[in-house]
């Protein structure tokens, strides 16, 4: 990122008693004034801060949430870099990057053609995946009417690519980004450590259905293609509603059913696809069901745009290229690449059967408590 002020940390904003942050696993600090990095255990539940010569870049409230992104399940803690893990004996790293003494956590992920993005992309004139992925994030940012000074929470931030893009595109935002998968947070911190520019960016290892923030903490919320994985989507939306200030806006890229399956073959196809993609049954709803859910939570719908033809086909073809297959084999191994290909095929089949919709959703938390509704879309 350009600029000289550097990404700044505004301090920890999470609740100290947050349900998602309960295990005493310590805190990591990485300093980059001239290159060296120190990774040290300094407490129980603490903050991981990446500091540049011009100021702190990211603060991460880290808990012991595991890697089951589809169910927000509890799992084992991962490790961050240097020569010692978070919660370890306080060993000091020396290379200036997270992951100094083990294999690079970004190898084959942050440096490949996807550049850390994990969405289908919005293929509006885009000729490569990364451009399509950024176009999708941009559309959500525009729907949110993001501008410098906005306080944004990003649920399921993945590897942080979308948050760094939002800062580049919309200026000095204050972003708290969280993910339930620890390795994603490690990769996000690794990316943020090499960036500079205006704004604040903090990464949190936490669950989207148990947000570790007080009520009315944010002006904006974003969720890029993940709410259908949460256990459940409704639980996330209620949490997002809680942490948004009155008048706050939410934007989601999400997946819903164009219609429910009618035949045994269609039901089998949908069941296989939802199992492969880790989508809880409660999240399998039609667009009308989605509208009803938003209203039930209390949101006023601003717009729901169906963009399936500009998402699924482009992603499907991009994943099938020889170059992308080589990248997937290099980063996941042959079996992992094969599983990914099966998942891609299953999603495409459900879309081609006319069962699946890809939605761009925007909604507002009303200033009063009179409930939600629908302004159009």
Secondary structure, 3 states (H helix, E strand, C coil): CCCCCCCCCCCCCECCCCCCCCCCCECCEEEECCCCCCCCCCCCECEEEEEECCEEEEEEEECCCCCCCCCCCCCCCCCCCCCCCCCCCCCCCCCCCCCCCCCCCCCCCCCCCCCCCCCCCCCCCCCCHHHHHHHHHHHHHHHHCCCCCCEEEEECCCCCHHHHHHHHHHCCCEEEEEECCHHHHHHHHHHHCCCCCCCEEEEEECCCCCCCECCCCEEEEEEECCHHHCCCHHHHHHHHHHHEEEEEEEEEEEEEECCCCCCHHHHHHHHHHHHHHCCCHHHCCEHHHHHHHHHHHCEEEEEEEECHHHCHHHHHHHHCCHHHHHHHHHHHHHHHHHHHHHHHHHHHHHHHCCCEEEEEEEEEECCCCCCCEECCC
